[in-house]
Amino acid sequence: MHDTTPPSDWLRRWSHLLPAGGEVLDLACGGGRHMAWLKALGHPVLGVDRDPAALALASAHGQTLLADIENGPWPLMEAAGSGQAPRRFAGVVITNYLWRPLLPIVAESLALGGVLIYETFASGNETVGKPSRPDFLLRPGELAEAFRQLRIVAFEDGFLPQPERFVQRIVAVNEGPVRPRPARYGLTTPG
């Protein structure tokens, strides 16, 4: 059995910004639909999820890690200087998942030049379906505020018709110190 759900349109639109060949973290990866897309683009991928059955499917597309990131410590720490820091990735992909305490760690997990591609449910979704609890719905502009330390390349906050849902989506880059020349983040897929 394989997850045949197509990758998110948001990921397909913005994955060209991921550094070529860079390792990507797919957080709350489920069955690996985004891992398959990223692997096909030439990225090594690490998928993290708490569901062993989903990870069994996802493992066909890259490395996987079974972890309960809501009730345990961040599982991707490595030695850095005198302490520990989150492991860094060329990209972090998150779709249909929100756990607010992790948002700062997600930003810290981006390497210099790393790209965050994030899409999840927003306030208003309770009028069209699930999730409907405020704990799982972003407040207006919340993703942009949470990742304000990054260079925001794209941000959307609104309604999508098929299937009906309210979402927030962001693409942001860890630029580090200001560069003398502005980086060119193409707003369309090259080619």
Buried (B, 14 or more C-beta within 10 A) or exposed (E): EEBEEEBBEBBBBBBBBBBEEBBBBBBBBBBBBBBBBBBEBEBBBBBBBBBEEBBBBBEBBBEBBBBEBEEEEBEBEEEEEEEEBBBBBBBBBBBBBBBEEBBEBBBBBBBEBBBBBBBBBBBBBBEBEEBEEEEBBBEEEBBBEBBEEBBBBBBBBEEBEEEEBBBBBBBBBBBEEEEEEEEEBEEEEEE
